[in-house]
């Protein structure tokens, strides 16, 4: 049986591209909806799109070599921990929904920040700074944009999240080359 540290090192070798690609796609759809459709439509795109990130990631993982659902994949405790961080992000809707019911424009703020918290434990798991930077830049950007562009919250915030995902994907993709 492998030690916890050996399992962490093994887990850390993964590319980790499927989930951020999925998040990028979902938030890009929200931004496009914010540009072209009413806020009412965009609210639904945000709920459905961000709620589907994990399912889209399961599909995309087949093409990134991660294949989250592969039956022949060796069991690793950090695979389970990663999915617990995803579940943590999903539970954040319990905070987002009540605020949404009071002020529907709070949705990109609450969902954007709360679902981004999963990047902190992820950073610890893979022992790389990108998750910490992703979470902090994402949080600060969302709060600033929420105040600076109150009429464009469904466009500016999702576009910022998309830009952060692009940078994160580049860093994740190149992190082995930098070591």
C-alpha positions as CSV (number, residue, x, y, z in Angstrom):
1,X,0.0,0.0,0.0
2,X,1.3,3.4,-1.0
3,X,1.8,6.1,1.6
4,X,-0.3,9.3,1.6
5,X,2.7,11.3,0.3
6,X,3.3,8.8,-2.5
7,X,-0.4,9.0,-3.5
8,X,-0.2,12.8,-3.4
9,X,2.9,12.8,-5.7
10,X,1.2,10.4,-8.0
11,X,-2.0,12.5,-8.1
12,X,0.0,15.7,-8.7
13,X,1.3,14.3,-12.0
14,X,-2.1,14.7,-13.6
15,X,-2.7,17.4,-16.2
16,X,-5.8,18.8,-14.4
17,X,-7.2,20.4,-17.6
18,X,-10.7,18.9,-17.9
19,X,-12.3,20.8,-15.0
20,X,-10.9,24.2,-15.8
21,X,-11.8,23.7,-19.5
22,X,-15.3,22.9,-18.4
23,X,-15.4,25.9,-16.1
24,X,-14.1,28.1,-18.9
25,X,-16.8,26.9,-21.2
26,X,-19.6,27.4,-18.7
27,X,-18.6,30.9,-17.7
28,X,-18.0,31.8,-21.4
29,X,-21.6,30.8,-22.1
30,X,-22.8,32.9,-19.2
31,X,-20.9,35.9,-20.6
32,X,-22.3,35.4,-24.1
33,X,-25.7,35.1,-22.6
34,X,-25.2,38.3,-20.7
35,X,-24.2,40.1,-23.9
36,X,-27.0,38.7,-26.1
37,X,-29.9,37.8,-23.9
38,X,-32.0,39.2,-21.0
39,X,-30.8,38.9,-17.4
40,X,-33.6,36.4,-16.8
41,X,-32.2,34.1,-19.5
42,X,-28.7,34.6,-18.3
43,X,-29.6,33.7,-14.7
44,X,-30.8,30.3,-16.0
45,X,-27.7,29.9,-18.2
46,X,-25.5,30.7,-15.1
47,X,-27.4,28.1,-12.9
48,X,-27.4,25.4,-15.5
49,X,-24.0,26.1,-16.9
50,X,-22.1,26.3,-13.6
51,X,-24.1,23.4,-12.2
52,X,-23.0,21.3,-15.2
53,X,-19.3,22.0,-14.9
54,X,-18.6,18.7,-13.1
55,X,-20.6,16.7,-15.7
56,X,-18.9,18.5,-18.6
57,X,-15.5,17.8,-16.9
58,X,-16.3,14.1,-16.7
59,X,-16.9,14.1,-20.5
60,X,-13.9,16.3,-21.3
61,X,-11.6,14.2,-19.1
62,X,-11.8,11.4,-21.7
63,X,-10.0,13.7,-24.2
64,X,-7.4,15.2,-21.8
65,X,-6.1,11.8,-20.7
66,X,-7.6,12.2,-17.2
67,X,-10.6,10.0,-17.7
68,X,-12.2,10.5,-14.3
69,X,-14.5,7.6,-14.7
70,X,-12.0,5.0,-16.0
71,X,-12.7,1.7,-14.3
72,X,-9.1,0.5,-14.6
73,X,-7.7,3.6,-12.9
74,X,-5.8,2.9,-9.6
75,X,-7.5,4.2,-6.5
76,X,-6.0,7.3,-5.0
77,X,-7.3,9.1,-1.9
78,X,-6.6,12.4,-3.5
79,X,-9.0,11.6,-6.3
80,X,-11.7,11.3,-3.6
81,X,-10.5,14.5,-1.9
82,X,-10.7,16.3,-5.3
83,X,-14.3,15.3,-5.8
84,X,-15.1,16.4,-2.2
85,X,-13.8,19.9,-3.1
86,X,-16.1,19.8,-6.1
87,X,-19.0,18.8,-3.8
88,X,-18.0,21.7,-1.5
89,X,-18.3,24.1,-4.5
90,X,-21.7,22.7,-5.3
91,X,-22.9,23.2,-1.7
92,X,-22.1,26.9,-2.1
93,X,-25.4,27.3,-4.0
94,X,-27.0,27.1,-0.5
95,X,-25.5,30.6,0.1
96,X,-25.9,31.9,-3.5
97,X,-29.6,31.1,-3.9
98,X,-31.0,33.1,-0.9
99,X,-28.9,36.1,-2.0
100,X,-30.1,35.7,-5.5
101,X,-33.7,35.8,-4.4
102,X,-33.0,39.2,-2.7
103,X,-30.9,40.6,-5.5
104,X,-30.6,38.5,-8.7
105,X,-27.4,40.5,-9.7
106,X,-25.6,39.0,-6.8
107,X,-25.5,35.6,-8.6
108,X,-22.2,36.1,-10.6
109,X,-20.6,37.4,-7.4
110,X,-21.7,34.6,-5.1
111,X,-21.4,31.7,-7.4
112,X,-18.2,33.0,-8.9
113,X,-16.5,33.4,-5.6
114,X,-17.9,30.4,-3.7
115,X,-17.3,27.9,-6.4
116,X,-13.8,29.2,-6.8
117,X,-12.9,28.2,-3.3
118,X,-12.2,24.7,-4.4
119,X,-8.9,26.0,-5.9
120,X,-7.4,26.4,-2.5
121,X,-7.4,22.8,-1.3
122,X,-6.5,21.8,-4.9
123,X,-3.4,24.0,-4.7
124,X,-2.4,22.2,-1.4
125,X,-3.0,18.8,-2.9
126,X,-0.8,19.3,-6.0
127,X,1.7,21.5,-4.0
128,X,1.6,24.3,-6.7
129,X,0.8,27.9,-6.3
130,X,-1.7,28.2,-9.2
131,X,-4.8,27.2,-7.1
132,X,-4.0,29.9,-4.5
133,X,-3.4,32.6,-7.2
134,X,-6.5,31.5,-9.1
135,X,-8.8,31.7,-6.0
136,X,-7.4,35.1,-4.8
137,X,-7.3,36.8,-8.2
138,X,-10.8,35.5,-9.0
139,X,-12.2,36.7,-5.7
140,X,-10.6,40.2,-5.9
141,X,-11.6,40.6,-9.5
142,X,-15.2,39.6,-9.0
143,X,-15.6,41.9,-6.0
144,X,-14.1,44.8,-7.9
145,X,-16.1,44.2,-11.1
146,X,-19.3,43.8,-9.1
147,X,-18.9,47.3,-7.7
148,X,-17.3,49.0,-10.8
149,X,-19.7,47.6,-13.4
150,X,-23.1,47.2,-11.7
151,X,-25.0,47.2,-15.0
152,X,-22.6,44.6,-16.6
153,X,-22.3,42.1,-13.7
154,X,-23.5,39.2,-16.0
155,X,-20.8,40.1,-18.6
156,X,-17.8,41.6,-16.8
157,X,-17.6,39.0,-14.0
158,X,-17.9,35.9,-16.2
159,X,-15.4,37.3,-18.7
160,X,-12.9,37.9,-15.8
161,X,-13.4,34.3,-14.7
162,X,-12.9,33.1,-18.3
163,X,-9.6,35.1,-18.5
164,X,-8.5,33.6,-15.1
165,X,-9.3,30.1,-16.4
166,X,-7.2,30.7,-19.6
167,X,-4.2,31.8,-17.5
168,X,-4.7,28.9,-15.1
169,X,-4.9,26.4,-18.0
170,X,-1.7,27.8,-19.5
171,X,0.1,27.5,-16.2
172,X,-1.2,24.0,-15.5
173,X,-0.3,22.8,-19.0
174,X,3.2,24.2,-18.6
175,X,4.0,23.4,-15.0
176,X,5.8,20.2,-15.7
177,X,7.9,21.9,-18.3
178,X,8.9,24.6,-15.8
179,X,10.1,22.0,-13.2
